[in-house]
Amino acid sequence: MNDEVQPHIITQLANELLSDIFVAYSELNHDKPLAQLLLTHVCHSWRDVALNSAPRLWTILYMSFGLSLSDFDYQSMIMTWLNRSVLPVDVRIEQEQPLSLFEPRRCVPPGVVTAMVSVSSRIRTLKIQGTVKSLTPLISLPSGSFPILTTLDLTIDQKGQDQPRNPPKVFAFAKSPLRKLNWRWCNSDSLALYGSEYGCFLFDNFFFNGTHVTSLSLENKSSITPGTSWNLLTSFQNLVDCTLWFGYCGDYSSMLPLTPPNLTAFTLKSESEATLVESNALAFIDAPSLTELHLEFLMSSVMGGYNRNNPLASTLVAFSKRFHLTHLSLIRADLIPPEELPIIINAFSSLRSFTFIAKKVVPKTFLQSLICKDKEEQAVLPHLEFLRFGQYSEQSSNVLRNTNALRNSNALLPNQLLEVVESRWLEEKMKCFRVHSRLMKVQIDRVIDLTQDQGYGNGTAVSLPRSSEVPLNPSLLDPQDEWLSTFNAEENSRLQYLQAGGFTIVEGTLYVREEDMI
């Protein structure tokens, strides 16, 4: 028997192969800040390979800063990181922000921005956020400074900051071959101090080459002139998907038609249902390839009464006659009454994906409008494959901690969901009800108002696009409070049968709070 310790096979791999493994690890952990550093602390040989033989490993830089910043020399650290390779780099810099509106906003450390300036010619994708002042070294660069930049995600956050009176023209990205552009402007003070005069000035001061842009997200939360924001889209005629923040007052008469021939998905984040109806914004969409419409309303319950003379349902019905949509999403359509839901559903019979989250329409009522009935010649939404809906929590801390509360008269019962899914899954029922596609996935979101649950302030909350951005009290996520835990044995058996065939059910959480309103 050989008592000598045999070297592990991984220590015998060629440097080139080990380098490839390291790069694969980095790509799999792209959402973990500075994930590559772990590889340099395993052993001396790994550290040597990572630092000297794996240039692709250092082409991804993801940094996330907490609320408290140290005096660390970030510039030197970033330069050392990026100089380990001469290849194009992908940079993602994020800064955690305070939840309270009254706390000062945080900016990325100055050294980070300075480091980006020195390697601008190598940056392929860039995500960064900060104030105008903190980003000035970057955005003041001359035209042509980012020759290979294809993706730009830029957030300019002026909350608690002075509004620049005479902002300079920004040409740094004018010659960049951008394909994806996400641009956000946030300022809580400008609305009160400067009004529409300064509403959308900053995007107007940026010069972009829109020729190749196929994905655009424009969220100017200080703009109160919707026509101004809307008309900016006319500079991007090759869009495939687009997201736009739409203000709540202004002169709608200046709006121009939206005509990108290849636009397939359009997301409109409007202050309220009333804004969308009064502006008649959907009538200005003239994109022949459009198949997906996503509407998100952010201030529905504080924007006054519902306009009965021109309701949202009628607006959507008119839109359905012009486009053959396969995906429709209505998030926080809190003013839509239950009686208007069937009108909307019947208008979009070709939907494959439907998301509907509204305070006045409880899940029980929602599913009753989707269930297949014997007397109907054609099932409602016969092509439906994905369904998402929400369940608002009443004083959600208490409701979510009490499983029995999930079985009250307004709550969704497991059997009600199972009946809908089975009528769109089992072959005999699909044939009977003339269902053309199986319902493959259901997502149920619990809507939690963080402004009430965790004392973040008073006022109307709005939905957050990514729940991971908000620290949540862990007690709200007790596994025992999950809706699926309310299934009895017979209901679980039915669900498992569906899941064995490929059906998926997901429980999500949609957090809402006051702060994103501004």
PyMOL commands that set and color helices and strands:
alter all, ss='L'
color gray80, all
select helices_A, chain A and resi 9-12+15-28+35-41+44-52+55-58+74-82+110-118+120-122+132-139+190-193+195-198+201-204+226-235+252-254+273-279+281-284+300-302+312-320+338-347+363-368+396-401+403-407+414-423+427-433+450-453+467-469+474-477+479-481+483-486+489-500+515-517
alter helices_A, ss='H'
color red, helices_A
select strands_A, chain A and resi 60-65+89-95+123-130+151-157+180-186+215-220+241-246+265-270+292-297+327-331+353-357+386-392+441-449+462-463+504-513
alter strands_A, ss='S'
color yellow, strands_A
deselect
rebuild
show_as cartoon
